[in-house]
């Protein structure tokens, strides 16, 4: 099962099984309050972090040096993401705003207003021309990442939207909600393509596989589920016992970021 998982989600984080003993972090990067979100630039040189201290901080991934602090949000920062060209960072906050920043200077480039609830998740499209956001106002919104205009509002969820992501080709969006639902949308028209039912707890995280053929979701029902992104069929249900067995059976493995 693990080999199937690895082949479908090859762009996930690198990790190895640990068989006892204490681990020592390479770096410890600290905010003044809970850290709610982290993102790694696609070349692995910088880390962005969002915190309940209302800041976004950018760090050197090799040395741990703080490069810049992005100040402007007036409440907890819930989600951060780098653009594919690494020049911008997008953040979503409990202050109901989405903000776009210059990743090098920390200057706020745009503030995207429209949500009427906490913004829980943000992401750039792979070509960095669009931003998607999910909110407690039950909506998913798509924005022009260059001028800040709201392009679409995707309605359908009936409770908080906790996680959003683009497919790698930018044609679809997946979203996960507190009402257990996972939905797939056409990113050009806003049409709802599918509703993936199966979770019986809040869905906290969703993403596409790198080839766009699979969707993975994680929930408070303690399961990770893998879905066929074309048909919506549930392909696998992963719980901790299954994952533990898969990890123990591997002598040495890694997923390339």
C-alpha positions as CSV (number, residue, x, y, z in Angstrom):
1,X,0.0,0.0,0.0
2,X,2.8,2.4,0.8
3,X,4.4,1.9,-2.6
4,X,1.1,2.8,-4.3
5,X,0.9,5.9,-2.1
6,X,4.4,6.9,-2.9
7,X,4.0,6.6,-6.6
8,X,0.8,8.7,-6.7
9,X,2.0,11.5,-4.4
10,X,5.7,11.7,-5.3
11,X,5.9,15.4,-4.6
12,X,5.2,14.9,-0.8
13,X,7.8,15.6,1.9
14,X,10.8,13.5,2.4
15,X,10.8,11.3,5.5
16,X,12.3,8.1,6.9
17,X,11.1,5.8,9.6
18,X,12.6,6.3,13.1
19,X,13.1,3.1,15.1
20,X,13.6,4.5,18.6
21,X,15.7,7.2,20.2
22,X,15.3,10.9,20.4
23,X,15.4,13.1,17.3
24,X,17.1,16.5,17.2
25,X,15.7,19.2,14.9
26,X,18.1,20.7,12.4
27,X,16.6,24.2,13.0
28,X,14.1,25.7,15.4
29,X,12.3,28.7,14.1
30,X,10.1,30.6,16.6
31,X,7.2,32.9,16.5
32,X,5.6,34.6,19.5
33,X,2.5,32.5,19.4
34,X,1.2,29.3,17.8
35,X,2.5,28.6,14.3
36,X,-0.6,27.7,12.2
37,X,0.9,27.2,8.7
38,X,4.2,26.6,7.0
39,X,5.3,26.5,3.3
40,X,8.6,25.7,1.6
41,X,9.6,27.5,-1.6
42,X,9.8,25.1,-4.5
43,X,13.6,25.3,-4.7
44,X,13.8,24.5,-1.0
45,X,15.8,27.6,0.0
46,X,13.1,29.5,2.0
47,X,10.4,28.8,4.5
48,X,7.3,30.9,5.2
49,X,5.4,30.6,8.4
50,X,2.1,32.1,9.6
51,X,1.2,32.5,13.3
52,X,-1.4,33.5,15.7
53,X,1.0,36.4,16.5
54,X,-0.5,38.0,13.3
55,X,2.8,37.8,11.3
56,X,4.2,35.9,8.4
57,X,7.9,35.3,8.6
58,X,10.3,34.2,6.0
59,X,13.4,32.1,6.9
60,X,16.5,30.9,5.3
61,X,15.9,27.1,5.1
62,X,19.6,26.3,5.5
63,X,20.7,28.6,8.3
64,X,17.4,29.4,10.0
65,X,18.0,33.1,9.8
66,X,14.9,35.2,9.7
67,X,15.0,37.1,6.4
68,X,11.9,39.3,6.7
69,X,8.7,39.7,8.7
70,X,5.4,40.5,6.9
71,X,3.2,42.6,9.1
72,X,-0.3,43.8,8.3
73,X,-2.7,41.2,9.3
74,X,-4.8,42.1,12.4
75,X,-5.6,38.5,13.5
76,X,-4.2,35.0,13.3
77,X,-2.6,34.0,10.0
78,X,-4.1,30.7,9.1
79,X,-2.4,29.8,5.8
80,X,0.6,30.8,3.7
81,X,1.9,29.7,0.3
82,X,4.7,30.7,-2.1
83,X,4.1,31.4,-5.8
84,X,5.9,29.0,-8.2
85,X,8.4,31.8,-9.2
86,X,9.1,32.4,-5.5
87,X,8.6,36.1,-5.8
88,X,5.4,36.3,-3.8
89,X,3.7,34.9,-0.7
90,X,0.0,34.7,-0.2
91,X,-1.5,34.6,3.3
92,X,-5.0,34.1,4.6
93,X,-6.1,35.3,8.0
94,X,-8.9,35.3,10.6
95,X,-9.1,39.0,9.9
96,X,-11.1,37.9,6.7
97,X,-8.4,39.1,4.3
98,X,-6.1,37.5,1.8
99,X,-2.9,39.4,1.3
100,X,-0.1,39.1,-1.3
101,X,3.4,40.0,-0.4
102,X,6.8,40.6,-2.0
103,X,8.7,37.5,-0.8
104,X,12.1,39.3,-0.7
105,X,11.2,42.7,0.7
106,X,8.1,41.9,2.8
107,X,6.1,44.7,1.1
108,X,2.4,44.1,0.9
109,X,1.5,44.1,-2.8
110,X,-2.3,43.5,-2.6
111,X,-5.1,43.0,-0.1
112,X,-7.9,40.8,-1.4
113,X,-11.2,41.6,0.4
114,X,-14.5,39.8,-0.1
115,X,-14.7,37.0,2.4
116,X,-17.0,37.6,5.4
117,X,-15.3,35.0,7.7
118,X,-11.9,33.7,8.7
119,X,-9.8,32.7,5.7
120,X,-8.5,29.3,6.5
121,X,-6.6,28.2,3.4
122,X,-4.9,29.9,0.4
123,X,-3.0,28.6,-2.6
124,X,-1.5,29.8,-5.9
125,X,-2.1,28.2,-9.2
126,X,1.0,26.5,-10.7
127,X,1.4,29.4,-13.1
128,X,1.0,31.9,-10.3
129,X,-1.7,33.9,-12.1
130,X,-4.5,32.9,-9.8
131,X,-5.1,32.4,-6.0
132,X,-7.8,30.3,-4.4
133,X,-9.0,30.8,-0.9
134,X,-11.4,29.0,1.5
135,X,-13.3,30.6,4.4
136,X,-15.6,30.2,7.3
137,X,-18.1,32.1,5.2
138,X,-18.6,28.7,3.4
139,X,-17.3,30.0,0.1
140,X,-14.3,29.2,-2.1
141,X,-13.1,32.2,-4.0
142,X,-10.7,32.6,-7.0
143,X,-8.7,35.7,-7.5
144,X,-6.5,37.2,-10.2
145,X,-3.1,37.1,-8.6
146,X,-1.7,39.9,-10.6
147,X,-4.4,42.6,-10.1
148,X,-6.3,41.3,-7.1
149,X,-9.7,41.1,-8.8
150,X,-12.2,38.4,-7.6
151,X,-12.8,36.1,-10.5
152,X,-15.3,33.7,-9.0
153,X,-17.1,32.7,-5.9
154,X,-17.8,29.0,-5.6
155,X,-20.8,28.2,-3.5
156,X,-21.9,24.8,-2.3
157,X,-20.4,24.0,1.0
158,X,-22.7,24.4,3.9
159,X,-20.1,24.9,6.6
160,X,-16.6,26.3,7.0
161,X,-14.1,25.6,4.2
162,X,-10.8,24.5,5.8
163,X,-8.6,23.6,2.9
164,X,-8.3,24.4,-0.9
165,X,-5.8,23.4,-3.6
166,X,-5.4,23.7,-7.4
167,X,-4.6,20.7,-9.6
168,X,-1.1,21.0,-11.2
169,X,-2.6,22.0,-14.6
170,X,-4.8,24.6,-12.9
171,X,-8.1,23.3,-14.4
172,X,-9.6,22.1,-11.1
173,X,-9.9,23.1,-7.5
174,X,-10.5,20.8,-4.6
175,X,-11.9,22.0,-1.3
176,X,-12.6,20.3,2.1
177,X,-15.1,21.4,4.7
178,X,-16.2,21.1,8.3
179,X,-19.4,19.4,7.1
180,X,-17.3,16.3,6.1
181,X,-17.5,17.2,2.4
182,X,-14.8,17.2,-0.3
183,X,-15.8,19.0,-3.5
184,X,-14.1,19.4,-6.9
185,X,-14.7,22.4,-9.1
186,X,-13.9,23.6,-12.6
187,X,-11.5,26.5,-12.0
188,X,-12.6,28.3,-15.2
189,X,-16.4,28.2,-14.9
190,X,-16.8,27.6,-11.1
191,X,-19.1,24.6,-11.9
192,X,-19.1,21.9,-9.2
193,X,-17.8,18.7,-10.9
194,X,-18.0,16.2,-8.0
195,X,-18.8,15.8,-4.3
196,X,-16.6,13.1,-2.6
197,X,-18.6,11.6,0.3
198,X,-17.1,9.2,2.8
199,X,-15.6,11.1,5.7
200,X,-17.6,11.4,8.9
201,X,-15.6,14.1,10.5
202,X,-14.3,17.6,9.6
203,X,-12.0,17.6,6.6
204,X,-8.9,19.5,7.4
205,X,-6.7,19.1,4.4
206,X,-6.9,18.3,0.7
207,X,-4.5,18.1,-2.2
208,X,-4.1,16.7,-5.8
209,X,-1.4,14.2,-6.8
210,X,1.2,15.7,-9.1
211,X,-0.3,14.1,-12.2
212,X,-3.8,15.2,-11.2
213,X,-5.3,11.7,-11.2
214,X,-5.8,11.4,-7.5
215,X,-7.1,13.5,-4.6
216,X,-6.1,12.9,-1.0
217,X,-8.0,14.2,2.0
218,X,-7.4,14.1,5.8
219,X,-10.1,14.4,8.4
220,X,-10.9,14.4,12.1
221,X,-12.5,11.0,11.6
222,X,-8.8,9.9,11.8
223,X,-8.6,8.7,8.2
224,X,-6.8,9.7,5.1
225,X,-8.7,8.9,2.0
226,X,-7.5,8.7,-1.6
227,X,-10.0,9.3,-4.4
228,X,-10.0,9.0,-8.2
229,X,-10.0,12.6,-9.4
230,X,-11.9,11.8,-12.5
231,X,-14.8,9.6,-11.1
232,X,-14.8,10.5,-7.4
233,X,-14.5,6.8,-6.5
234,X,-12.8,6.2,-3.1
235,X,-9.6,4.2,-3.9
236,X,-8.1,3.8,-0.4
237,X,-8.9,4.6,3.2
238,X,-5.7,4.9,5.3
239,X,-5.9,4.8,9.1
240,X,-3.0,5.0,11.5
241,X,-2.7,1.2,11.9
242,X,-2.4,0.7,8.2
243,X,0.1,3.5,7.8
244,X,2.2,2.2,10.8
245,X,2.4,-1.3,9.3
246,X,3.5,0.2,5.9
247,X,6.2,2.3,7.6
248,X,7.5,-0.6,9.7
249,X,7.7,-2.8,6.6
250,X,9.9,-0.3,4.8
251,X,13.6,-0.5,5.6
252,X,14.4,2.9,4.0
253,X,12.2,5.1,1.9
254,X,11.8,8.7,0.9
255,X,9.3,10.8,-1.1
256,X,11.0,13.6,-3.0
257,X,9.6,17.1,-2.3
